Amino acid sequence: MKHTYNIHGMTCNGCRNHVESTLAKVEGVSKASVNLEKAEATIEMESHIPIEKFQEALKSDGGSYSIHKLGEHHHTSDKKVEKPKGKGTGTFYCPMHCEGDKTYDKPGDCPVCGMDLVEEQNLSVTSVTQYTCPMHPEIIKDEEGSCPICGMDLVPMEADVSAEEKTYQKLLKKFWVAVAFTLPIFLIAMSEMLTNNPLYDILEIKYWNWIQFVLSIPVVFYATWMFFERAYRSIITWNLNMFTLIGIGAGVAWLFSVFGMLLPDVFPDQFKTDAGTVHVYFEAATVILTLVLLGQLLEARAHSKTNSAVKALLKLAPNKAIKVVDGQEQEVSIDEIEKGDVLRVKPGDKIPVDGIVTEGETSIDESMITGEPIPVNKFVDDKVSSGTINGNQSFLMKAEKVGSDTLLSQIIHMVNDASRSRAPIQKLADTVSGYFVPVVVIIASITFGVWAIWGPEPAYVYALVNAIAVLIIACPCALGLATPMSVMVGVGKGAQNGVLIKNAEALEKLNKVDTLIVDKTGTITEGKPTVEKVGSFDNSFSESDVLQYIVSLNSLSEHPLAEATVKYGKEQKVEFLKADGFNSVTGKGVEGNVNGKKVSLGNAKMMEQAKANLSEAMEKEAQTYQKQGKTVSYLAIDGKTVGYVVIGDKIKKTSAKAIKELQEKGIAVIMLTGDNHDTAQAVATELNLADFQAGMLPENKLQEVEKLQKSGNVVAMAGDGINDAPALAKSDVGIAMGTGTDVAIESASITLVKGDLHGIVKARNLSDIVMKNIKQNLFFALIYNTLGIPIAAGLLYPFFGILLSPMIAALAMSFSSVSVIVNALRLRTKSII
């Protein structure tokens, strides 16, 4: 039994997971699935469960969620809650995705992990350069010219500094303040190691302690106060994180020192120096905080490089274009271009929007979108994409897609969405991180107790120092960053090579794929069919008559094969007859009325549906072409087969090589096609494909995917047509050809911009290197904490007499997160071709 309900109160993936988990725990529920976008929960149950029971579960769990019957709206939330959007140049999100895809409208730190929020890149590729007067900044114009006040030339306005850069500059300023005050504290503290400390000739040690205290105040209460704010917030919300440990560790060291100065008599003698003063740890506290601040500074700078792919894509689109109006050329802003406008593209210019060539021919560098370095020749009626670069010839084009509809805009949006999606492997890091901080605090407490009881004199000093070292060296942040950083860089790398990843889950699953199903037309072949022959089976219908009926019926169809026949008919100057009642029969062909006659066009199954007989001679004649890899469509008029059309579609040059490379990677490649057996056999033979099936309807392809999955295979499906959409959606990884239909692209989790099988090789290579990088990050983060914490606790002291200074621990902790990000950035240098 399955029921669907409305859920109110969810704002992010964290909410979705929480609600799904709560509902699944209700007695009698076998499975619960929650959709954040639709705000719906689908619950499978053994027998009917009253909705009140679900309402009670959600209420008792402490959340602000409510459940209602489908279509019923709660009076306080009859609108879907929208996630807050950013202002200015972008939205802000946590780089560790603590709350899923939730975003914030201003910079700050994550309420869960405490890390600085990262700014999402402005997705607009149509931003216009504005101009201002250097003497009168209030003058702002969209075009170059002179100032109406003083006459000076207007200059381009500098783009607003990103929040990312502002955060870096803010941290940099605080870092130098921290260094300026920490360095003298460190020198004063280290002078104690000198036999005859010259500083004590100037002032007594207690006065130097007060100087250290005064110098530490700007470090603690200005430069690094944000760490204590985050630590406090993490404790009261019980979202324990890295800053909880830093706040406790550095805070204990500083407060201990202050109380030691003010109330020295309450401390045991083992905490005191020969001069009777209590040992102070101002240098430990300030150095720890300064080093953590350095880590945050380096991290902020490294973060700016992880989304460099999006930044590069944003720079591709020009701000201006040349519009042709009544034969006159005029320069306009990209924002002013509308669908249908005619544009002039000059040599070396970037293509402003998506469209088709209407006059002239040229070669275009599409490497920034497809990743292929060789320029592509373009002729009249060929498509061109925004952001690509024109060669050395001028041409005219008609705008078809503008603004957010262009391929470049869609790529940028897809990259951003995928960068912030979560890979399944991240669950491991999330699970570990959930227990990490409490366990570290417990270990630090045990460390203090062990050293206080069994440690050498002064035991309490050793206990305090080692406990602080344990708190400081632990870094859950490195674990949390391990996956998202690699995904972000990897997705950007894919986009630069024409491989668009819809989500991180697809990237991970592709690494495990062992079976690839490919469609023939438009996937293995070029998808640019041409008519090679028209034949007649009936003396009362000449070949020109057959062609006339075929093109008249196909004039109502948008199928690539239909377009090929219509184009051929126009070239032959065929007169089109009146056609109506058009109907497309998926996987078989088309039918309708032409000139008052019932006409059917398609394969043998279509003829069977039209009750038109196919003689042995007819099939034999068709087979001579099918065995050459051609497609043959039969024409039936009023239930009688009268002719046929032979259509050829060349195999893509990259198909054979790509299939061979995939097979060498251990992936079984299977071709499923709706074409006949002979045509499929010819293509399979040429490509060395041992496994193929012909005459496949959409439901047959779907069934084949399900069959393979039940056998334990991890299945990827590559296709480009509407008939591939069900199988693409059902497969573990759906791969759509970017040259295919929107339905196929929407159903797939990976899109290949260029639309050839070599893109699958690149996608698999990308998946391999990203997953390897993620595993490296997780290993480094886990091994770092696994080894670092015991060493900080003093594990090596009984054997080698080695103790880890809290300051060294802080340095190691700060660089652990940076090392994860730097390792992820190595993906930018990897080749996936």
N, C-alpha and C positions, 0 to 999 in steps of 0.2 A: 504494500500500500504506500502510495507516494502523494504528499500534499505540498503545495507551494504557498508561502506566506510573505507578506510585506514586513520588512524590518526597518525600524526608524532609529536614528541616533548614530549611525556609523559615519565616520569621516575619513577613515584610512584603512590600510590593509591590516594594521594592528587590531583595529576594531573588528574587522571581518574575521580574522583568525580567532579572536576572543569569543565572538558570538557563535561561530561554527563549533568551537570546542565545547562551549557551554551547552548548546543544543544537543550535541552528540552524546553528552553524558546523561541526558534524561533517560530514565528507564524505559525500555521498549523501543528506543530509536536504534535502527541498524546502521543508518548513514545520514549525515547532515552536510549539505553543501550550500555555502552562502555566496551570492554574487553582489559585490560592492556596487558596481555600476547600476544594476537594476534595483538595488536595495531589496533583494528577495532571498528567501531561504527555502531550499527544496529538501524536505525531510522524508526519508523512507522509514516506515515503522511496521512492526509485525502486526499490530492491530491499531485501531483508531485511538489516538491520544488527544484528549481535550486541549484546546489552545490555551486554556487557563494554566495548564501544567507548564507549558513553555514560558508563559508570561511570568509565572512564579520563579522559574529557574533563572531567568534573566534578571529579575528584580533582586532575588536573594544573592546574586553574584556581585551586586554592588555597582553594576554598570548603569548607564542612562539609556539603555536600549529598550525598545518595545516591539512586540510582535502582533500583527493583525492579519485578518483574513485578506486574501488577495483582492486588491481594488479598494479596500477599506482604509481610509486615512485617519490618522489620529489628529485631534483638533489642534494640537500644539506643533505638529510637524507634518503638515500636508504638502510640504515641498521637500524635494530631495536636498539634502545638505550638500552644499558645494564646498570644495576645499578652498581655503583662502588663496587668492592669487597675489602675486607680487606686484609691486609698483615700480615705476621707472624702467630700469634695464632688465628686469627679470624677476623670477621668484627665488625663494631661498629654501633649501632642503638640507637634511642631514646627510653627510657623505656615507654614513653607516646605515642609512635607511631604517632607523630605529622604529619609525612609525609608518613604514611602507612608503607610499608615494605622497604622503602629506607634505604640503608646502606652507611657507610662512610669508607674510607680506612685508617683513622688514628683517634686516640682518640681526644676528644675535647668536645665542648658543642653543643647542638641542636640549629640550627639557628632559630627555631620557639619558643621553650619554654625556652631555655637557660640551660636546665639540662645537667649534664654530660652524654655523650654517654656511653652506656653499651657495653661491649665486648661480642660478641656471642662466645660460646664455640667452640673450634676446633673440627670439626665433624669427623676427621680422627680417626678410631679405630685401625689403623695399625701403629702407631708411634713406632719407634724403639729406644730402650735405647742405647745411645752411651757412650763410655768410653774415659777418658782422663787421662793424667799424672798429678799428683798434682804439680810436679816440672816443667813440660813443657806443659802448657795448649794448645800449638799449635798442640800437638799430639792428634788426635781424631780418634777412631776406633769403628767399629760396634760390636766388640767382646771383651770379657775379654782377658787379657794377660799382658805382661810386656812392659814397655816403651823402645823403641829401642835406646834411648839416654842414660838414666840413669839406666835402668833395674828395676825401681820400678813398683809395681803392678798398673795397670790402675784402676781407680775408676769410678763409674757411674757419668755421667754429670747431674747436677741439671737442671731440666726443667726451661725454661725461665719464669721469673716472669710475670704473666698475666698483661695486661693493667689495669684490674680491681684492682689488688693489688697495682700497681704503682700509680693509682689515689688515692687510700686510703692512701698510705704512703706519697704522696705529700700533701694531705689535712691535714694529721696528723702533718706533720712538720709545715705547715702554722698555724695550730690551736695553737700549743704550742708557736709559736712566738706571735700570737695574744694575748694569755692569759698572756704571760710575760709582754707585754706592756699595756694591758688593765687593769690588776689588780691594778697597782699603780695609774692609772688615776681614777679608781673607788674609791680607798681609799681616794685620794685627794678630790674628789667631795663629798664623803659621810662625810668627816670631817667637812663640813659646817654645819652639823646638831648638832655638839657639841656646847655647850654654850660658852665655852672659848676654841676656836680652837687653839691647841698648834702650829699648822703649821704656823699660822699667826704671831707667835712670832719669827719665823725664817725668813720668807719672806712675803712680802705683797701679797694680793690676785692676783694682776695683774701679778706678777711673777709666781705664781702657775698656772695661766691660760696659760702662755707661756710654762711652763713645760708640762702641759697636751697636748698642741698643738704639741710639739716636740715628745712626747711619742706616739701620735696618728698617726704620719706619717707612721711608719712601718706597723701599722695595716691597714690603709686605702690604702697605695700605694704599699704594698707588699702582706700581708696575705690575704686581701679581695678585692684587686683591680679587680679581675676577675668578681666580682658582678657588678661593675660599667661598665666594658666593655660589659657585657651581657645586662645591662640596656640600654646602649647607642645603641647597635645593635638592641635591641627590638624596640626602638623608631624610628630609621631611616628606619627600615623595616616594622614598624607598626605591628609586631608580639608581641603585649603587653603581658607580662607574670609576673610571680612572681618577677623576678629580676627588672622589671620596677618599681614596688612598693618599693622594698628594696632600689634600687638606688636613687629614689626620696626621700624617707623618711630619710634614713641615710645621704644622700648627703646634703639635706636641713639643717639637724641638724649640720653637720660638717661645711658647708660653712657659716651658720649663726654665728657660734662660731668664725670662723676666721675673718669675717668682724666685729664682735662685738669687737674683740681685736684691730684690726687695725684702725677702724673708729667708736669709741664709741660715738662720738658727733652726729652722724646722727640718732641714735636710740632714741625713746621716753623714758621718765624717767621710765615708768613702766617696761621696759626691764632691768633696771639697779639695782645694789645692793646698799646697804647703803654706800659702799666705792666708788661709782660712776662708777664702772666697769659694763659692760654688762654681764648678765647671759650667761654662755657658756654651751654647751651641748656635749662636747667632750666625756664625760663618756657615754652619751646616744648613740651617734653614734658608738663608739667603742664596747660597750657592745652588742648593736644590731647586729653589723656585726660579732662579735665573736660568738654569740649565733646562728646566721644563719649558720656560718661556722661549728659549732658543729652539727647542723642539717644535713648539707651536709655530714659530716664525718660519722655520724650514718647511714645515708641513703646509703652511699657507702658500708658500711659493711653489712647492711641488704640486699642490692641488690645481694651480692655474694651468699646469701643463697637461693634466689628465684629460681635460676637455678641449685640447688644442685642435682636435679633428673638427669639432663643431665650429670653432672659431675660424678655421681655414675654410670651411664650407660657406660660412656667412660672408666671407670676403669675396666669394666667387661672383655674386650677382652685382652688376653695375648699378649706379644710381640713376644714370641717364640713358636715354635711347633716342633714336632718330625716327620720328613718325612721318609718314608720307600722307599728306592731305591735299587732294586735288592736284597731285603732281608736284607739290611743294614740300620740301623737307624742313622739319622743324624739330629742335631738340626739346624733349619733354622729360619730366620726372617719371621714374618707373611706376610710381603710384597713379599716374594719369593714364596709363595704358589700359585699354579695355579689350575684351574679347572681340575679335574681328578686325582690329586695327592692322593696317599695313605698316611694316617697319623696315627701314633700311639698315643692314648690318655691314659695316665697312671692314676692310682687311684688318686683322689683328684685334677687332673689337670682341667683347664678350656678348654672347647671345642673351638678350634682356629677359625674355619670357619663353615659355614653351609654344611651339607653333609648327607650321609647315612651310617649306620653301615654295614660293609662288613664281619666282623669276630668277634665273641664273643658276649657277652651280658652283660648288666650292668644296673644300675639305675642312673638316672641323676636328679639333683636338678635344676628345671627350674623356681624356684620361682622368680628369678630376672627379668624374662621376662613375665611370666604368672601370677605371684602373688599367685600361689597355692603352699603351703608349702610342700605337700607330694611328694617325689621323684617319677619319672616316670620310669617304667621298659622299657628298650630298647633291641630289638632283631635285628637280621640280616634284612636288608632292611628298618628298621625304620629310620626316619629322626632325626637329632640332630642339634641344633642351636648354633651359636657362642655366647660365654659368659656364657653359662650354665656350671654347675660344675659336673664332673664325680664322680661316687660313688667309691666303693672299688674294682672294677675290671677293668682290662685293655682291650681295644678293638681296632680294626682297623676301620677306616672310609675312605670314598672316598669324597674328596672335590667337592661340587657342586656349591656353591656360595662363592665368595671371595671378599675382599675389600668392596666397597660401595654397593655391591649386597646382602650382608648378611642381615639377619633379624635384627640384632642388629644395623647395620648402618642405615637401613631404619627407624627403630624406632627412632633413634636419630635425623635424618633429619626431620621426621614427627613432633616430639616434638618441635623442634626449629621453624619450620614453623608455627605450631599451636600457639606457645607461642607468636608469633609476629602478629597474626591475630586479627582482631577487632570484638568484639561482638556487636550485634545491640544495646544493652542497653547502650553502650558507647556513642551513639549519644546524649543521654541526657546530659552527662557530657560535651561533646564537644560543645553543644549548649550553655550551661550555661557559660562555660569557655570563649566562644567567646565574650560575653558581660561583663565578670567579671571585668577586669582591668579598662576599661573606667568608669564603674559604680562606682567602688571603688574610683577612682580619683575624680569623681564628688561628692561623699559622703564626701570625705576628704575636698574638697573645701567648701562644705556647712557647715561642722563642724567648719572649721576655721571662716567662716563668722558669724555663729550663736554665737560662743563663743566671737568673737571680738566685736559684737554688744551688746549682752545681758549677757555675762559672767561677773563674779565678777573680781575685780582688783587683780593682773594685767591681764586684759582681753586678751591682745595680747599674753602673755606668755601661758595662758591656751589654747588659740586658736591654737598656734603653736604646743604645746605638744600633744594635742588631735588629731589634724590633722595627725601628724606623727604616732601616735598610730594606727589610722585607716589604714593608708597605710601599716604599718608593719604587723598588725595582719592578714590581708587578705591573703588567700593562695589558689590560683587556682591550684597549684601543687597537693594538696591532692585530688582534684576532678579528675584531669587527671590520677592520678595513681590508682584510685579506682578499675577500671576494669582490666587493663593489668596485675597488680600484682597478682590478684586472678586467672586470666586465666593462667598465667605462672606457678604458683605453682600447680594449679589444673590439668593442662595438664601433668605435670611431675608426679604428684601423680597417674594419670590414667595409664601412661606408666609403672610405677612400679607394677601395678596390672593387666597388660595385656590388658588394654583398650587404644587404640590409637585414639586420636582425630585429625582429619585432620584440623579443623579450629574452632575458638571460636564460630562462629554462630551455628554450630551443637551442641555444648555444651549447648548453651542457648535454642535452639529449643527443645532439648531432654527433658528439664524441663517442656515443655508444651504438650508433646505427650500424647494423650488419646487413641490411637489405634495402636496396633502393629500387623503387618502382618508377619507371619513366613513361610518359606518354610519347607518342610518335610525332604527330603533327605539331609544329611550333616549338617542340622541345628537342627532339633529335633532329628533326628537319628544320629548314629555315622558316617555315610558316608563311612562305611567299609562293603559293601555288600558281601555276600557269597552265593554261589549256594547251594540250599537245595534239589532240585529235577529237573530232566530232564524227560519229558514225551513225548509220541508219540500218535498222533491221527490217524495215517495211518499205516496199517500192512506192507506196503512196505518200511517203514522207521523205523528202530529200534531206541531205545533210544540213542545208541552210534552213529548212523547215524545223528540223530537230533543234538546231541552235536557237532559232527564233523562240520556240516554246521554252527552252531552258532559260534563256536570259530574261524573258518576260516574267517567268515565275520567280527567278532568283533576284530580280530587281527589288523585291520586297524583303529580301533577307540580308542580314549583316554578317553571315558566316564567311570566313576567309575563302572557302571554296566557291561560294556564291559570288563574292566580289571578283574572283578571278574570271569566272565565266562572263559576268556583266562587262568587265573591262575588255575581255576578248571580243564580246559582241559589239561593243562600241567601235573597236578597232576595225571590225569587219563591216561596219556601218549597217548593222541589223536594225530593222524597224521593230520597235517594241510593241507588243500587243497588250490589250487591256487585261489586267490581272487583279483578282480579288479573292477573298476567302482564304488568305494565306495562313498556313499552320506549319510550325516546325515540330517534327517528331524526333525527340532526343535519341541520338544513337542510330537513327535510321535514315532520315532525310527530310524532305519538305513536300507539302502538297497544297493545292489551291485550284482556282478556276482561271483558265486563260482562254480568252475569246469564246467563253461559254462552254468550254470543255473541262472535264475533271482531269487534272494533271498531277502526277506524282513523280518525284525525282529523288533517287537515293540508292542505297545498296539493296542486296537481295532481300533483306528483311522488309524493306520498304515496299518492294514489289509484291511480296507475300501479303502485306497489309492492304495493298491496293488491288489484290486478287488478279494481278497481272502475271501471266505465265512466262517463265524463263526457260527457253528450250536449251537442250544440251549444246547446240551449235552456238547460241548466244553466250552461254557461260564459257565455252571454249575460246571464243573470240576475245572475250574480256580477260581471260586468264593469260593470254599472250602478253598483255600489257601489265597485268598485276604481278606477274613473275619478274618484271623489270622494276618493281617497286612503285608502280604508278597506281593511282586511285581511279577506279571506274565507277561512275554513277549512271544508273539506268533511267531512261525516261519512259513513263507509261501515260498514254492518253486514253481516257475512258476505259480503263481496265485492260489495255493492250500495250505490251512493250514494243516501242517503235524505234528506239535508238539509245545512244549512250554518249558520254563525254569522258575523255581521258585527261586526267589532271596530274601533272608532275610536281613534286616538291623536293628540291635538292636537300641532301643530308648536309648539315652544317659541318664545316671543315674541322671544327674542334670536337665534334661528337666522338669519333673513333678514339682519339687520343685520351679524352676525358674518361671514357668508359674503361679503357685499359688501365689508367692510373687508379681509378676507383676499385677495380678488380684486384689490383696489386695491393691495395690497402685492406683486402679481405672483405670487401663489400660485394654482395651478390647483386647484380643488376638485372632487373626483369622489365621487359617492355610490354605494356598493356595498351592496345590500340583498338579503336572502333572500326578500323579498316579490315579488309578481308585477309584471309590466311596467306594467300600467295604474296600480296604486297608486303605484309608483315614479315614473311619468310625472307623475301629479298633484302629488306632493310636489315634484319637480324644477321643474315649471312655476311653482309658487307661489314657489319660492326663486330663480328665474332660474338654475338649474343646467343648463348645456348638456350636461354629461357625467355619465351615470349608467349603471349596469348592474343589472338585476334578476335574481332567481332564483339568486343567488350562494350556493353552499355554502362552508363554511370553507376547503376546499382551493382553491376558485375565487378567494377573496379573497387567499389566500396567493400563488397564481400571478400574480395581477394586480400585487401588490407587487413580486414578482421580475421581472416583465416590465418594469415602469416603471424599476426599478433598473438593469436591463441596458441600457435606453435612455439611461442617464446621468442620470436624475432622482434628486434627493434626496427621499425619500418619508417623510412622516409619516402615521400611521394613527391615527384616533380611533374608539374603540368602547367598548362597555360590557358585552358578553356573553361567554359561554364560547366561542361560535363566532367571536369576534373575536380570541381569544388567539393563535392561530398567526400571523396577519397582524400583530398588534401586536408580537410578538417579532421578526419578520423585518424589519419596517420600520426605517428609519434612526432614526426617533424614534417610539416608541409612546406614544399619549396616551389614558389611561383616564379615563372619567367616574367621579368619586368615588361616584356613586349606583349604579354597576354592580356586577358580581360581583368577588369577591376574586381569581379567576383572571385576569380582565382587568387588574386593578390590579397584580397581581404581574408580569404579562408586560410592562407598560408602563414607560417611563422617566420619564414625567411623568403626574401625576394631578391632575385638576381637581376640587377639593372640591365645588363646587356642581354640576358635571356639565352645563355647557352650552357651546355653541360660543364664546361670548364669552370663556370662559376660555382658548381657544386664541389669541385675539387678544392677551390679556394676557400669555400665555406667550411669544408671538413678540416683543411689545414689550419684555418683560423680557430676552429673549435679545439683542435688538438693543442695548439700553443697556448690558448687562453686557459684551458683546464690544467695544463702543466704548470702555468704560472700561478694559478690559484692554489694548487697543491703545494707549490714551493712556498708561497706566502703563509699558508696555514702551517706548514712544517716549521718554518722559521719562527712564527709567532708562538707555536706550542712548545718547541724545543727551547726557545729563549726563556719562556716562563718556567718550564719544567726544570731547567738547569739553574736559572738565575735565582729563583726563590730559595732553594736549599743552600746555595752558596752564600746568599745574603743572610740566611739564618745562622751561618757559622758551621756548616757541615764539614768544611775543610780544615777548620781550626785544630781539632784534635790530632790530625795527621800531619799537616804542613804548617800550622801556626798562622794560616791566612784568614783575615777578616776583610769583608767588603765594606768600604766606607760608604755611608749614605750618599755622599756627593758623587762617587763613581756610579752608584746605583741609579742616581737621577740622570746622569749622563747616558747610561745604557738605556734606561727607559725612554728618554726623549728621542733617541735615535732608532728605537725599535719600530715606531710607527713610520718614521721617515724612510727606513729601509724597505718596508713593505710597499710604500708608494713608489720609491725609486725602482724596485724590482718590477712593479707593474708597468712603469714607464719604458722598460726595456722592450715591451711588446711593439712599441712604435718602430723599432729598428728591424723587427723580424719580417721575413718575406713569406707571403702566403701563395704566391703565384706558382 
